[in-house]
């Protein structure tokens, strides 16, 4: 494994920053303390800082030489609205908020790279260090783009990484094409005619109508889309009624849809609305159908993916660079990849044995209250970003 000596030497101090961020988690678009910490560190290392994109985003600019070439490296900085079960010294001090997805670690790895890049500018061009807010549902990447990220900081490509529990520390995984799914929400209100539950023939009961819809939606997956195309429809909430002897006026269904392509997403949205409205009409109910598209699918670009694979293979050997099996989870790095070529890949976080005494009893999995980022990844991740930036700027563009 080829790590950079200066990053290894600074790993302890960067881990201290990481644990400070972990102890003070902030939710999407509220990352003021976190942004202050990042900006302060970058400024101390002589890196110019631009703040305010996406409300609380931070961009560090590291230039060297005369080339107008540039590359972007991204870390997300927000936490989740959940209560931490760990009791070690750096556990969350903010009730109901927790870094349960490792964004504190992503930030630390990019800070480790930033310090080395500022001190050892072994490249010709510009490295943009993008610290992005609001990945957890806020679409911070989209908001940074709206605020002019790529106009202010024109770059050839953008790269990002996420830690992955269960994959050994020292290993990576990536794949060309779709790697994370689109994230979408629906809300369907079925309106009937309420009445006494003992006299159902007098009213129009929306509950069995809603149940028919839930079953009908699954035929979209099994009979409307091609079997080789991935798609998920999950009805996750059904709300109706206030009393056991009253037929409610309305029943509300909510849930999520996940796909790897916009074509399949278009099909599912269209068919869901048709199924819902037709079933409602068949049972004398009216239907209000709402479908919200959140994050688009995360689709890696082929040349940039091969570039990342080559850099990682040089670092850790081909046996430690695996093929990533796509997941139906979502990631707002997808917005960056709609605008710029790039690659989003995984870095192994280990099996949880890195956690110190005082961790919760649950597994060290993403979005779990017993999760903690593995600080052993800091020198690996920092070295990874430096080598990637140098390889991109010092060699012909893929």
N, C-alpha and C positions, 0 to 999 in steps of 0.2 A: 504494500500500500504506500503510495507516494504522497506524503503530506508535506506541507510547507512549514519549515522550522519556526518561523516567526509566529505563525498562527498557533502552532503547538505551544509556544512559549506564552502566548496571550490567552490560552484557552481558559485558564482559571478565572481571570478577570472578566472575560466575556461571559462565562457561566454565572458570575455574580450579577452581572447586568440582567441575564436571562431570568434568574430567580427573583430579582427585584420586579421585573415585569410580571412574572407569574404571581407574585404576592399582591400585585395591584392591577387586576384585570379590568379592562374597560370594554363596554359593548360597542356595537357598530355606530360610527360617527360620533362617539363620545371619547375617543382615544386621545384626550388632551395631554394627560400626564405621560402616556407612552410616547406620543409624538415629541413632547418636550425632551424626554430622555434620549430619544434617537437623534434629534437635532443637536442636542448638546454634545453628544459623543462625536458626531460627524464634524461639528465645528471645531472641537478640540483637536481633531486629527487633521485639520486644515482643509476640509472638504466643504465647498460651497453648498448651501442648502436652499431649496425652494419649498415653501410650505403652503398649505391651504387647498390643494387639489383634492376634490372629494371630501371637502370639509376639514379632515384631519390628516390627510396624506402628507408624506415627506418624500422629497426626491433629492438625493445626493448626487453631485456632479463631479466626477473624477476625470480630468483631462490630462493628456500628455502628447507631445509631438505636434505634428502639423496636419495629420489626416483628419478629414471630415467624417470618417466612419464612426459609427456609434452602436452600442448594444445595450439592452436593458435587462436587468436582473431584478426579480420581484420577490418580496416577502410580505405576507399578510400580518396584521398587527392586532386584530380584535379578538375578544374573548366570547364566551357563550353565557347565556342567562341560565345558569344552573349552579347548584350548591356543591362545593368541593367536599369530599369525604376524607381527604388526606389531612394529617395533623403534623407534618414535618415543618421545619422552621420557615420555609418559603411558601406555605399554603396560602391560599387566597385570604386576604384580610377584608374583602368586600363581600358581605353576605349575598348569595344569589348570583354571583358572578365567578367565572372560573375559566382559566386557560386549559380547556379539556380537549383541544385539538392540536396543540403544539405550535400555535402561532408565535408564542413567546420564543420557542426554539428556532423557528424560521427566521425571526427577526435577529436572533443572536448569531446565527450562521452568516447572515448577510452583513452584520456589523463586523464580524471577524474578518470577512473578506475586505470590507471597506477600509479597515485600518491598515491591512497589508497593502492594498492597492494605492492608498495615499502615500505610503512610505516607500514602496518599491514599484514605481510606475514603469513596468516592463511591457509596455504596449504603446501603440501609436493610434490615438483616437480618443474616444470618450466612452466611459462606462457610466450609465445612469442607474443609480441604486434606488429602486422604487419600493417604498414602504407603504403598502396599500391598506386603507381602513375597510371595515365593513364587508368582509368576505362572507360572514355568516348571515346571509339573508338580505343584506343591505345593498348588494350590487356595487360595492365600492370601486371595482375596476371600471364599471360603466360610468360612474360619476367622475372618476379621474379623467377618463377620456372626454366626457362632456365638457369638463373644465379646461381642456386644451393640452392634456399630457403629451400627445404625439405632435402637436403643433409647436409647443414650447421646446420639446426635447425629441427632435426627429431621430429615430433609431431604425436600424435595419431589421432587427429581430428582438424578440422578448422571450426570456426563459424563466421558468418557475419550478419549484419542487415542493413536495409535501412529505412529511414523515409518515411511515407506515408501520404500525405495530404488528408484530408477528413475523416480519421479515428481519433477518439478522442485521445488526449494526455492521456496516462495512459492505452491505449489498445495496444495489439499486435495481429499479425495474422501470421499463419504458416501453412504449409501443407507438408505431405510426398510426395515424387515423384516430377514430373516436376512442377516448379513454374514460371520460366521464359523461354522464347523460345530461340531457336538458331537464330542468326542474320546472314544473308547472302545477298550478292549483286550480281546482274547480269548486264551485258552490252551486248547488241545485236546490231550489225551493219548490216543493210540490204542494200546491194549495188545493184543498178539498172543501168539505163542509162539515164542521164539527157538530157534535151532538152527544147524546147519552150512549155509553158503550153497550147498554142492553138493547138499544134500538138502532143497530147499525144501518138498517135499510132506510132510515130517515135521512141520514147524512151521506157524505162521500168521504170515506176513510183514506187519507193520503199515505198511511204507513205501509199497507201491502203494495201500493203502487210504487213506493220508494224501493221496496224489497225486489220487485220485478225489475226495476232499473239496475240495481246492483248486479243481478244475475245477467241481465241483458248486456251490460258493459263488457263482461268477460267474453262474449261472442265476438266483440270487435277484435280482441287479441287473438282468438282462436280461429275466426272465420273471415275477417275482413282484411287484416294485414297479412303479408307473406310470412310463412313460418320462419324463414331465415332472417327476418327483420326483428330486432329487439324492441320490446315495448312493454310497459307496465301501467296498469290502471289499478290504483288502490283506493277504495272508499274507506277512509279512516275515521270518519265521524258521522253519526246519524243522531239528530236531535228532534224530538217530538214529544208533545204532551206535558201535562202538569199533574194529572190525577189518574188513578187506575180505572175510574169509571167514566172517563170522558174521552171521546174520540176527538183528537186535535184538529184544528183547522188546517195546520200545515206541518210538513216534515222537511227538514233540511239535511241534505247530504253534502259532505265535503271530503276532499281527498287530493291525491297527487297523481300526476301522469309523468312518466319518464320515457324518453326515447333517445336514440343516438343520431337520428336524422330529422331534419325539419319536414321532410316529406311524410314520414310516419306520424309525426306530431300533427301535421295538417289533417291527415286521415282520421286520427283518433279524435281530435276536437270536433271535426265535422260529423262523424258518426255518433259520438256521444250526444251531441245536441239533437240529432235526428231521433236517436233511440229514446232519449228522455222525453222529448216533446210528443212523440208518437205514442209512447206508453201512457203518458199523462192524458192525452186526448182519448185514448181507448177506455179510460176509466173515469171520464168526465172531470178530470183535474186540470188545472192550469199549471204551467211550468215556467219558472224563471231560471235561465241557464247563464252562468257566468264562468268564463275560462280565462285565467291569467297566466301569461307566459313569463316566467321569472328568468332563470339562467339558461342560455342556449347550451347545446352540447359542446364539450371540450374536445376539439379535433386537432391533433398534432399534425404539423406539416412534415412531409417525408424527408426533405434535405436537412432540415434543422434537427429532426429526430436522429438521423444518422450521424450528424455532427456531435450531438450529445453522447450518443452511444460510443463514438470513437474516443472522446475525451474521458469518459468514465472508464472505458476499457483500459486506457493507458494508465489510469490512476490505480484501479483495483483488480485488473485482470478480467478476462471475458467470463470466467466462471461466476463472478460476482455481479454481472450485469444481466439481469433476467428479463424475460418478456412479460410485460404486465397484462394481466387479464382484466379487461375493462370492467368497470363497476357502474351500477345504476345510481350511485351517488352523484352529486353535482358540485361544480366548482366555478367561481366567477372569473377565473383566469381565462375562461372561454371568451369573454369580451375582448381581451387583448389579442387572442388568436384570430378573431374575426377581422382585426385591423392590421395585424403584423404577423409575419411568419414566426414560428417558434415551436417550443416543445415544453410540455408539462410532464414531470416525471416523479418517481418516488425514491425516497431514501429510507432504508430500513431503520426502525426505532428499537428493535430488539424484542425480547419476550416479556419485559417488565422487571427483570431481575436487577436492573439498575436502580430501582427505587429504594430510597433510604428508609430507615425505620420511621414509622409514623404514617405510612401510606395506608389507604383504605383497603378493604378486603376484596374489592372487586378487581377484575382484570384491567391491565393497563392498555385499554382500547380507546380509540377515538370516541369522544363524546361520552365517556364514562367518568363518573365522579371520582374514581380512583386513579385516573390517568396522570402521568407526568412525563414530560419530554426527557429524553436521554441525553445528558450533557456530553457524553462521549462522541456525539455526532458533531459537536461544534467545530473541532479542528478538521474533521472530514468534510463537513459542509462548507466551511470557510475556504478550504483548499480547493474544493470542487468549483466554487464560484470564481475564484481567481484564475484557475487554469482554463475555465470556460471563456472568461472575458479575454484573457491573453490569446488563446487559440483563435477566437473569432476575429480579433482585431489585427493579429499579426500574420494571418494567412488569408488567401483569397476567399471571398464569400462563397459558401457552398452553392 
